[in-house]
Amino acid sequence: EGRNCYRFVDGRTECGSCLDGYLEYEGSCYFVDEIGTAKFARVLTALLGRYLPEYADPSVSAEERAGRLRSWARAVGSWNSRVPPPAFRLGLNMETFLTPSERLGRLGNFLS
C-alpha cells in the first residue's frame, strides 16, 4: 500500500505517512511514477477538480499538470516520510499544478 504499518500485541494496527516516492491523497498512497499514466487518470482528474484554480490557463495540458504534480509529489513524499517524522507535514494545494507563468500572472511580475 506504500506506507509502514505496525501491528501491536493487542491486535490494533497503526499506519504512518506514505513512504518516500508515494503521494498521499484521501487516505491512499499512490506511486509517484504512476502519475500521468492511465492508471492514475481518475485520481488526477479528481485532484485537478479540487485544486486547480479558476484562473489557470486552460491551454496547459493535463500531461503538463501531471508532470508538475509528479515533481511536487516527490518533494512532499521525501519530506513527509522522514524519520523521525517532521514537526509539520507538506501537502497539495492550488499552487501544486500552476506553471511559473500562471503564478506570475496571479501574483504580478514583481521581478521585472
DOGU-195433 format. One record per atom (N, C-alpha, C): y, z, x; residue in one letter. Coordinates in steps of 0.1 Angstrom, whole numbers, plus 5000, padded with zeros to 4 digits. Layout:
YZXA;...
% end
This chain:
498850005008E;500050005000E;501350005009E;501150025022G;502350025030G;503050155032G;502450265029R;503050395031R;501950495036R;502450595042N;501550705046N;501350805035N;500150835031C;499950935021C;498951045027C;499251165022Y;498451285026Y;497751345014Y;496451375016R;495651445006R;495451585010R;495951675002F;495851815005F;494551875000F;494151995006V;492852055002V;492852084987V;493952114981D;493952144967D;493852014958D;493751894964G;493551774957G;494751694954G;495951754956R;497151674954R;497451574965R;498151474962T;498451374972T;499951354973T;500551344985E;501951324987E;502151204996E;502951114992C;503250994999C;504650995004C;504950945016G;506250935022G;506850795020G;507850765028S;508550635027S;507650525031S;508050405028C;507250285032C;507250285047C;506250225053L;506150205067L;507150105072L;507450115085D;508250015092D;507649875089D;508549775085G;508049645082G;507849625067G;508149725059Y;507949715045Y;509349745038Y;509449685026L;510649705018L;510249795006L;510949895003E;510649984991E;511549944980E;510949914968Y;511649874956Y;510849924944Y;511550004936E;510950064924E;509550124926E;509450204937G;508250284940G;507150204947G;507350084950S;506250004957S;506849954970S;505849934979C;506149884992C;505749734994C;506749654998Y;506449504999Y;506549475014Y;505649395019F;505649355033F;506849255035F;507649285045V;508849215047V;508649065050V;507549035057D;507248885059D;506948815047D;506648875035E;506348805023E;507648775015E;508748825019I;510048795013I;510348645015I;510548575004G;510848435004G;509548355001G;508448414999T;507248344996T;507048344980T;506148264976A;505848254961A;505348394956A;504648464965K;504048594961K;505148694958K;506348684964F;507448774963F;508448724953F;508348604947A;509348544939A;509748624927A;508848684920R;509148774909R;510048894913R;509748954924V;510449064929V;511849024933V;511948904940L;513248854945L;514148824933L;513548764922T;514348744910T;514948874904T;514048974904A;514549104898A;515649164907A;515449154920L;516449214930L;517749144928L;517749004928L;518948934926L;519648964913L;518848974902G;519449014890G;520049144890G;519549234897R;520049374898R;521249394907R;521149324919Y;522149344930Y;523149234932Y;522949114928L;523849004932L;525049014923L;526249024929P;527449044920P;527848914914P;528748924904E;529148804896E;529948704905E;530648754915Y;531548674924Y;530748604935Y;529448624935A;528548554945A;528648404943A;528648334954D;528648184954D;527348124948D;527448054937P;526248004931P;525547894939P;526247834949S;525647734957S;524747784968S;524747914970V;523847974980V;522447984974V;521547924981S;520147914976S;519448044976S;518448054968A;517548174967A;516848194981A;516548084988E;515948095001E;516848165011E;518148125010E;519148195019E;519248335016E;519348365003R;519448504999R;518148585003R;517048525002A;515748585007A;515848615022A;516348525029G;516548545044G;517448665047G;518548675039R;519448785041R;518748915038R;517948915027L;517249035023L;516149075034L;515448975039R;514448995050R;515049065062R;516249015066S;516949075078S;517349225075S;517949245063W;518349375059W;517149465057W;516049415051A;514849505049A;514249545062A;514249465072R;513749505085R;514449625090R;515849625090A;516649735095A;516449855086A;516449845073V;516249955064V;514950025066V;513849935067G;512449995069G;512350065082G;512950015092S;512850075105S;513550215105S;514750215098W;515450345097W;514650445089W;514250405077N;513650495067N;512350555071N;511650475080S;510250515084S;510250605097S;511450645102R;511450725114R;510750855112R;510250905123V;509551035123V;510251125134V;510751235131P;510851295118P;511751215109P;511651235095P;512451155086P;513951165089P;514751065087P;516151075090P;516851165079P;518051215082A;518751305073A;519151235060A;519251105061F;519651025049F;518850895050F;518650835038R;517950705037R;518850595034R;518550475039L;519250355036L;518550285024L;519350195017G;518750125006G;519449995004G;519149934993L;519749804989L;520949824981L;521849734981N;523049724973N;523549584972N;524649564965M;525149424963M;525549364976M;525849434987E;526149374999E;524949315006E;523749355003T;522549315009T;522349155009T;522749094998F;522548954996F;523748864999F;524848925002L;526048845004L;526148775017L;526648655018T;526848585030T;528148645036T;528348615049P;529648665055P;530848605048P;530848485044S;532048425038S;532248485024S;531148525017E;531348595004E;531948725006E;531548795016R;532048925019R;533548915022R;533948825031L;535348805034L;536148765022L;535548675013G;536248635001G;536548754992G;535648844992R;535848964983R;536849064989R;536749085002L;537549185008L;538849125013L;538948995014G;540148935020G;539948925035G;540348815041N;540148795055N;541248865063N;540948995066F;541949075074F;541949045089F;540948975093L;540748945107L;541548825112L;542048745103S;542848625107S;544248645107S;
% end
